[in-house]
Amino acid sequence: MNPEEKQMLQESLTLSRENNAMLHTMRRSQKLASIMRVVYWILILAVSYGAYKFVEPYLTKTMDLFKTSQVQLEGLKSFSDKFKLN
């Protein structure tokens, strides 16, 4: 092997090692990004569930109030229908 071929082979080996290091870094970044994406969605779902559980008693009270009001309005309507003037 002449010196020129040996130098080209050495440069090729150096470039291959650099590329390998870059590929390992890119793959590590990909894995970290995937993990962070999963953590992000878990956090969003957990906060949404917590917010729902925090607001749920108020929603229940509001729905009960709405149902009670609806029953009272229907009772008032039937009462007014009994005394309706022709």
C-alpha positions as CSV (number, residue, x, y, z in Angstrom):
1,M,0.0,0.0,0.0
2,N,1.5,3.3,-1.0
3,P,1.5,6.4,1.3
4,E,-1.3,8.1,-0.7
5,E,-3.7,5.2,-0.3
6,K,-2.8,4.8,3.3
7,Q,-3.6,8.6,3.9
8,M,-6.9,8.2,2.1
9,L,-7.8,5.2,4.1
10,Q,-6.9,7.0,7.4
11,E,-9.0,10.0,6.3
12,S,-11.9,7.7,5.5
13,L,-11.6,6.0,8.9
14,T,-11.5,9.4,10.7
15,L,-14.6,10.5,8.8
16,S,-16.4,7.2,9.6
17,R,-15.7,7.7,13.3
18,E,-17.0,11.3,13.2
19,N,-20.1,10.2,11.4
20,N,-20.7,7.4,13.8
21,A,-20.4,9.8,16.8
22,M,-22.8,12.2,15.1
23,L,-25.3,9.4,14.4
24,H,-25.2,8.3,18.0
25,T,-25.8,11.9,19.1
26,M,-28.7,12.2,16.7
27,R,-30.3,8.9,17.9
28,R,-29.9,10.0,21.5
29,S,-31.6,13.2,20.7
30,Q,-34.5,11.4,19.0
31,K,-35.0,9.1,22.0
32,L,-35.0,12.1,24.3
33,A,-37.5,13.9,22.1
34,S,-39.8,10.9,22.0
35,I,-39.7,10.5,25.8
36,M,-40.3,14.3,26.3
37,R,-43.3,14.1,23.9
38,V,-44.8,11.2,26.0
39,V,-44.2,13.2,29.2
40,Y,-45.8,16.3,27.6
41,W,-49.0,14.4,26.7
42,I,-49.2,12.7,30.1
43,L,-48.8,16.1,31.8
44,I,-51.5,17.6,29.6
45,L,-53.9,14.7,30.3
46,A,-53.2,14.8,34.0
47,V,-53.8,18.6,34.3
48,S,-57.0,18.2,32.3
49,Y,-58.2,15.5,34.5
50,G,-57.3,17.5,37.6
51,A,-59.1,20.6,36.3
52,Y,-62.2,18.5,35.6
53,K,-62.1,17.0,39.1
54,F,-61.7,20.5,40.5
55,V,-64.7,21.9,38.6
56,E,-66.9,18.8,38.8
57,P,-68.7,19.8,42.1
58,Y,-69.6,23.2,40.6
59,L,-70.9,21.6,37.4
60,T,-72.9,19.1,39.4
61,K,-74.5,21.9,41.5
62,T,-75.2,23.9,38.4
63,M,-76.8,21.0,36.7
64,D,-78.9,20.2,39.7
65,L,-80.0,23.9,39.9
66,F,-80.9,23.8,36.2
67,K,-83.0,20.6,36.7
68,T,-84.8,22.1,39.7
69,S,-85.5,25.3,37.8
70,Q,-86.9,23.3,34.9
71,V,-89.2,21.3,37.2
72,Q,-90.4,24.5,38.9
73,L,-91.1,26.2,35.5
74,E,-93.0,23.1,34.3
75,G,-95.0,23.2,37.5
76,L,-95.7,26.9,37.1
77,K,-96.8,26.3,33.5
78,S,-99.2,23.6,34.5
79,F,-100.5,25.9,37.2
80,S,-101.1,28.7,34.8
81,D,-102.8,26.3,32.3
82,K,-105.3,25.4,35.0
83,F,-106.4,29.0,35.5
84,K,-106.1,30.0,31.8
85,L,-108.8,32.4,30.7
86,N,-110.6,31.6,27.5
